Amino acid sequence: MLNPKYCVEKIRGYTLLELIIASSLGLATIGLAGSAILTNRGLLLRDTARIEVNQNLRASVDIIGSDIRQAGENLIIRDFPIIQLNDNSLNSHDELIVRSSLLLNTFSVCQDADSENLLIGDTTAGGIADCPVAGRGLDPADELPDSLFLWEEYRQEQEDIGEPTTAFIYDFDSLDGELFEIESIFRTAGTSGDDPAEFFVQSTSSSWSGTYESAGRLPLIAIIDERRFFLDENGFLNTQVNGGVDRILANEVTDFQVIITTQDGVEHTDFNTADGDSWADIRSIQVTIGASSEFAANRNISNTISSQFLPRNILSFTTN
C-alpha cells in the first residue's frame, strides 16, 4: 500500500496549441457575429430607405392625382386654362398647374382692366347693357345681387381667419391670365336692391401684368384654387397654392415628368391654351416621379412610380 506522503497530484494546464486554437475559434465567432450584425444593419438601412422612397413617391402621386381629378370644378369652360403643363428646359423637369373654382359663380369683366376696380355688373341708365347681375335675396342688406353676395360672404370668411381671397382673371382674346387678391366687393350709387348701380370687384393692386380688354369676348374672373407642382434644384418636389409659399411634398426626388394624352392619341409634354390646347380634349394625364435615398456611403435606393389620371369634370363636356 502506497504511503500518502509519497502521492503527488498531477495537475495539467492548457497547452500553447490549445490556447491558439481556442483564441482562433473565439475570434472567428466574434468576427462572424460582427459581420452578421453589420449585414443586418445594412439590410435594415436599405429597407428603411426603400420604405421612405416608396412612401414619398406614393404620397406625392396621390396628392397630385387628387388635384388632377378635381381640376375644373365649377369651371366647365372649354377654353379656360384649367390644366397647364410647362416643360422646363433648364432642368428637364416639368411644371404642372391645375386650377378649379371654389365657388360656382364666375363674372365677366365689362370694362378694360386698367385700375384696381373690375366692373362686373351695371344696371345704371345708359350703362353697359351686356353686363348683367343675378337676382336678389341672399344679402340681408339687399345691397348686392345674390351671386355676388356669395363672393362677399366667402371673402369675409377668409378675412376672419386671416387668409386672402384669391381670384384669377383670364382674357380669351389676349390669352393673358393672372392671380390677384380681392380687396373688397362693392356697389356704387343707391343701396337698395333695385336701385341702379355699378358693381365692382376690387383688387389689392391697380397694376396688371396682362391685357384684359372688354372689346371682343369679355374677360372672366373666378375665385380660384390654383396648384402648381414643380421640382426645384435641391431635389424637393413642391406645391405652390395660389401663388403662395412653396410647400414640400417630397424630398430626394430625382425626376418629375408629366405627359398629357389627348383624345386623338397625341402625347403632349407642353400643354397651354396659348398654343390652342383645350383641357376638354384630354384623355389622360400621366405623372411619373423618381426618387433616390442614400442608405450607406455611395449606396442608394432608387425607385420610380407612374400613374394615370383623368380630370373627371371633362366628362361634363358633350361629344359632338
C-alpha positions as CSV (number, residue, x, y, z in Angstrom):
1,M,0.0,0.0,0.0
2,L,1.3,3.4,-1.0
3,N,2.2,5.9,1.6
4,P,0.1,9.1,1.1
5,K,3.0,11.3,1.7
6,Y,4.5,10.0,-1.5
7,C,1.3,10.6,-3.6
8,V,1.6,13.7,-5.8
9,E,-1.5,15.1,-7.6
10,K,-0.8,15.7,-11.3
11,I,-2.3,19.0,-12.4
12,R,-2.5,19.7,-16.1
13,G,-2.9,23.1,-17.8
14,Y,-3.7,24.2,-21.4
15,T,-1.0,23.7,-23.9
16,L,0.0,26.6,-26.2
17,L,-1.6,24.9,-29.2
18,E,-4.9,24.6,-27.4
19,L,-4.8,28.3,-26.4
20,I,-4.1,29.2,-30.0
21,I,-7.0,27.1,-31.3
22,A,-9.4,28.4,-28.7
23,S,-8.4,32.0,-29.4
24,S,-8.8,31.5,-33.1
25,L,-12.3,30.0,-32.7
26,G,-13.3,32.8,-30.4
27,L,-12.1,35.5,-32.8
28,A,-13.8,33.7,-35.7
29,T,-17.1,33.6,-33.7
30,I,-16.8,37.3,-32.9
31,G,-16.0,38.1,-36.5
32,L,-18.9,36.1,-37.8
33,A,-21.2,37.8,-35.2
34,G,-19.9,41.2,-36.1
35,S,-20.3,40.5,-39.8
36,A,-23.9,39.3,-39.3
37,I,-24.6,42.5,-37.3
38,L,-23.2,44.7,-40.0
39,T,-25.1,42.8,-42.7
40,N,-28.3,43.1,-40.8
41,R,-27.7,46.8,-40.1
42,G,-27.1,47.3,-43.8
43,L,-30.3,45.4,-44.7
44,L,-32.2,47.5,-42.1
45,L,-30.9,50.8,-43.5
46,R,-31.6,49.7,-47.1
47,D,-35.2,48.6,-46.2
48,T,-35.7,51.9,-44.3
49,A,-34.5,53.9,-47.3
50,R,-36.7,51.8,-49.6
51,I,-39.8,52.4,-47.4
52,E,-39.0,56.1,-47.3
53,V,-38.6,56.4,-51.0
54,N,-41.8,54.4,-51.7
55,Q,-43.8,56.4,-49.2
56,N,-42.6,59.7,-50.6
57,L,-43.5,58.6,-54.2
58,R,-46.9,57.1,-53.3
59,A,-47.9,60.1,-51.2
60,S,-46.8,62.6,-53.8
61,V,-48.6,60.8,-56.6
62,D,-51.8,60.5,-54.6
63,I,-51.8,64.2,-53.7
64,I,-51.2,65.3,-57.3
65,G,-53.7,62.8,-58.7
66,S,-56.4,64.1,-56.3
67,D,-55.9,67.6,-57.5
68,I,-55.9,66.5,-61.2
69,R,-59.2,64.7,-60.7
70,Q,-60.8,67.8,-59.1
71,A,-59.5,70.1,-61.9
72,G,-62.1,72.4,-63.5
73,E,-64.6,72.1,-60.6
74,N,-67.3,74.8,-61.0
75,L,-65.5,76.0,-64.1
76,I,-66.7,73.9,-67.1
77,I,-65.4,76.2,-69.8
78,R,-63.6,74.6,-72.7
79,D,-61.0,77.2,-73.4
80,F,-60.2,78.3,-69.8
81,P,-56.6,77.3,-68.8
82,I,-57.6,74.6,-66.3
83,I,-54.6,72.4,-67.0
84,Q,-51.2,73.9,-67.9
85,L,-48.1,71.9,-68.5
86,N,-44.7,73.6,-68.9
87,D,-41.6,71.6,-70.0
88,N,-38.8,73.2,-68.0
89,S,-35.8,73.3,-70.4
90,L,-33.4,74.4,-67.6
91,N,-33.6,71.2,-65.5
92,S,-35.5,68.8,-67.8
93,H,-38.3,68.5,-65.3
94,D,-41.9,69.6,-65.7
95,E,-44.2,72.1,-64.1
96,L,-47.9,71.2,-63.8
97,I,-50.6,73.8,-63.0
98,V,-54.1,72.7,-62.0
99,R,-57.0,75.1,-61.5
100,S,-60.5,74.9,-60.2
101,S,-63.1,77.3,-59.0
102,L,-64.0,77.4,-55.3
103,L,-67.4,78.9,-55.9
104,L,-70.0,78.2,-58.6
105,N,-70.3,81.8,-59.8
106,T,-68.0,83.5,-62.2
107,F,-68.2,87.0,-63.6
108,S,-67.4,88.8,-66.8
109,V,-65.4,92.0,-66.7
110,C,-67.3,94.6,-68.6
111,Q,-64.7,97.3,-68.8
112,D,-60.9,97.3,-69.6
113,A,-58.9,96.3,-66.5
114,D,-56.9,99.5,-66.2
115,S,-57.3,100.1,-62.4
116,E,-57.9,98.1,-59.3
117,N,-61.7,98.1,-59.8
118,L,-63.2,95.5,-62.1
119,L,-66.7,96.3,-63.3
120,I,-68.8,93.1,-63.2
121,G,-72.4,94.5,-63.2
122,D,-74.2,97.6,-64.5
123,T,-77.8,98.5,-64.0
124,T,-77.5,102.2,-64.5
125,A,-79.4,104.1,-67.1
126,G,-77.3,104.4,-70.2
127,G,-74.8,102.0,-68.7
128,I,-73.3,98.8,-70.2
129,A,-76.2,96.8,-71.4
130,D,-74.4,93.5,-71.7
131,C,-73.2,93.5,-68.1
132,P,-75.9,91.6,-66.2
133,V,-76.1,90.8,-62.5
134,A,-78.0,87.9,-61.0
135,G,-81.1,88.4,-58.8
136,R,-81.7,89.4,-55.2
137,G,-82.5,87.6,-52.0
138,L,-79.4,86.4,-50.1
139,D,-77.9,89.7,-49.0
140,P,-79.5,90.7,-45.7
141,A,-78.8,94.4,-46.5
142,D,-80.1,93.8,-50.1
143,E,-77.1,95.7,-51.5
144,L,-75.6,93.0,-53.6
145,P,-77.0,90.6,-56.1
146,D,-77.2,87.1,-54.6
147,S,-74.5,85.7,-56.9
148,L,-72.1,88.5,-55.9
149,F,-73.1,88.3,-52.2
150,L,-71.8,84.7,-52.2
151,W,-68.4,86.1,-53.2
152,E,-68.5,88.7,-50.5
153,E,-69.6,86.2,-47.9
154,Y,-66.7,84.0,-48.8
155,R,-64.3,86.9,-48.8
156,Q,-65.4,87.9,-45.3
157,E,-65.0,84.3,-44.0
158,Q,-61.4,84.3,-45.4
159,E,-60.7,87.7,-43.8
160,D,-61.9,86.4,-40.4
161,I,-59.3,83.6,-40.5
162,G,-56.6,85.9,-41.8
163,E,-56.4,84.4,-45.3
164,P,-56.6,86.3,-48.6
165,T,-59.3,85.7,-51.2
166,T,-57.5,84.8,-54.4
167,A,-59.1,85.1,-57.8
168,F,-58.0,84.6,-61.4
169,I,-58.6,86.8,-64.4
170,Y,-58.4,85.5,-67.9
171,D,-58.8,87.2,-71.3
172,F,-59.9,84.8,-74.0
173,D,-58.6,87.1,-76.7
174,S,-55.2,88.1,-75.5
175,L,-54.8,84.7,-73.7
176,D,-53.4,86.5,-70.7
177,G,-54.2,85.3,-67.2
178,E,-53.0,86.0,-63.6
179,L,-53.9,85.6,-60.0
180,F,-54.9,88.6,-57.9
181,E,-56.2,89.2,-54.3
182,I,-59.7,90.6,-53.8
183,E,-59.7,93.7,-51.5
184,S,-63.4,94.3,-51.5
185,I,-66.7,93.9,-53.3
186,F,-68.9,96.9,-53.6
187,R,-71.6,98.8,-55.5
188,T,-71.9,102.5,-56.4
189,A,-75.0,104.7,-56.1
190,G,-78.1,103.5,-54.2
191,T,-78.1,100.8,-51.6
192,S,-81.4,99.1,-52.1
193,G,-81.7,96.1,-54.3
194,D,-83.4,97.7,-57.3
195,D,-81.5,100.9,-57.3
196,P,-79.4,101.5,-60.4
197,A,-75.8,100.8,-59.6
198,E,-72.5,99.6,-60.8
199,F,-70.9,96.6,-59.1
200,F,-67.2,96.1,-58.7
201,V,-64.7,93.6,-57.5
202,Q,-61.7,95.5,-56.2
203,S,-58.1,94.1,-56.5
204,T,-55.4,94.8,-53.9
205,S,-53.3,96.1,-56.8
206,S,-54.1,98.6,-59.6
207,S,-51.4,97.2,-62.0
208,W,-51.9,94.2,-64.2
209,S,-49.2,92.1,-66.0
210,G,-51.6,91.1,-68.8
211,T,-54.0,92.9,-71.1
212,Y,-57.7,92.5,-70.2
213,E,-60.0,94.4,-72.5
214,S,-63.7,94.4,-72.9
215,A,-63.6,94.6,-76.7
216,G,-64.4,91.2,-78.1
217,R,-65.1,88.4,-75.7
218,L,-65.2,89.7,-72.1
219,P,-62.5,88.6,-69.7
220,L,-63.6,86.3,-66.9
221,I,-62.8,86.3,-63.2
222,A,-63.3,83.3,-60.8
223,I,-62.4,82.7,-57.2
224,I,-59.7,80.1,-57.8
225,D,-57.8,77.3,-56.3
226,E,-54.5,77.0,-58.2
227,R,-52.0,74.2,-57.5
228,R,-48.5,74.4,-59.1
229,F,-46.3,71.4,-58.9
230,F,-42.6,71.5,-59.7
231,L,-39.2,70.1,-58.8
232,D,-36.6,72.5,-57.5
233,E,-32.8,72.3,-57.7
234,N,-32.5,70.8,-54.2
235,G,-34.5,67.7,-55.1
236,F,-37.7,68.9,-53.4
237,L,-41.0,68.3,-55.1
238,N,-43.0,71.3,-54.2
239,T,-46.6,72.5,-54.5
240,Q,-47.5,76.2,-54.5
241,V,-51.1,77.2,-53.7
242,N,-52.5,80.4,-55.3
243,G,-49.0,81.8,-55.8
244,G,-48.2,81.5,-52.1
245,V,-45.2,79.9,-50.3
246,D,-43.7,76.7,-51.6
247,R,-44.7,73.6,-49.7
248,I,-42.6,70.5,-49.9
249,L,-44.4,67.3,-50.9
250,A,-41.3,65.0,-51.0
251,N,-37.6,65.2,-50.7
252,E,-34.8,63.4,-52.5
253,V,-36.8,63.5,-55.7
254,T,-34.7,63.0,-58.9
255,D,-37.3,63.3,-61.6
256,F,-40.8,64.8,-62.3
257,Q,-42.4,64.2,-65.6
258,V,-45.9,64.7,-66.9
259,I,-47.4,63.6,-70.2
260,I,-50.8,64.7,-71.3
261,T,-52.5,62.5,-73.9
262,T,-55.4,64.0,-75.8
263,Q,-58.4,62.2,-77.4
264,D,-56.5,62.0,-80.8
265,G,-53.8,59.9,-79.1
266,V,-51.1,62.6,-79.3
267,E,-48.8,62.9,-76.2
268,H,-48.0,66.4,-75.1
269,T,-45.0,67.5,-72.9
270,D,-46.3,71.1,-73.1
271,F,-50.0,72.0,-72.8
272,N,-51.3,75.5,-72.8
273,T,-54.4,77.4,-74.1
274,A,-52.0,79.9,-75.7
275,D,-51.0,77.1,-78.1
276,G,-54.6,76.2,-78.8
277,D,-54.8,73.3,-76.4
278,S,-58.1,72.6,-74.6
279,W,-58.4,70.7,-71.4
280,A,-61.7,69.3,-72.7
281,D,-59.7,67.2,-75.2
282,I,-57.6,65.5,-72.5
283,R,-57.8,61.7,-72.4
284,S,-55.3,61.1,-69.6
285,I,-52.6,62.7,-67.6
286,Q,-49.6,60.5,-66.7
287,V,-47.5,61.6,-63.7
288,T,-44.0,60.0,-63.3
289,I,-41.9,60.7,-60.2
290,G,-38.5,59.3,-59.4
291,A,-36.7,59.4,-56.1
292,S,-33.4,58.1,-54.6
293,S,-32.2,57.8,-51.0
294,E,-28.6,57.1,-49.8
295,F,-28.6,54.4,-47.0
296,A,-24.8,54.0,-46.9
297,A,-21.7,55.6,-48.4
298,N,-22.2,55.7,-52.2
299,R,-25.1,53.2,-51.9
300,N,-28.6,54.4,-52.9
301,I,-32.1,53.0,-53.2
302,S,-33.9,54.4,-56.2
303,N,-37.5,53.9,-57.5
304,T,-39.9,55.4,-59.9
305,I,-43.7,55.4,-59.8
306,S,-46.1,56.3,-62.6
307,S,-49.9,56.7,-62.6
308,Q,-52.5,58.0,-65.0
309,F,-55.4,60.3,-64.0
310,L,-58.4,61.9,-65.7
311,P,-59.9,65.3,-64.6
312,R,-63.4,64.0,-64.0
313,N,-65.0,67.3,-64.9
314,I,-64.0,66.7,-68.5
315,L,-66.9,64.2,-68.6
316,S,-69.3,67.2,-68.4
317,F,-68.5,68.2,-71.9
318,T,-70.7,66.6,-74.5
319,T,-69.3,64.9,-77.6
320,N,-70.4,66.4,-80.9
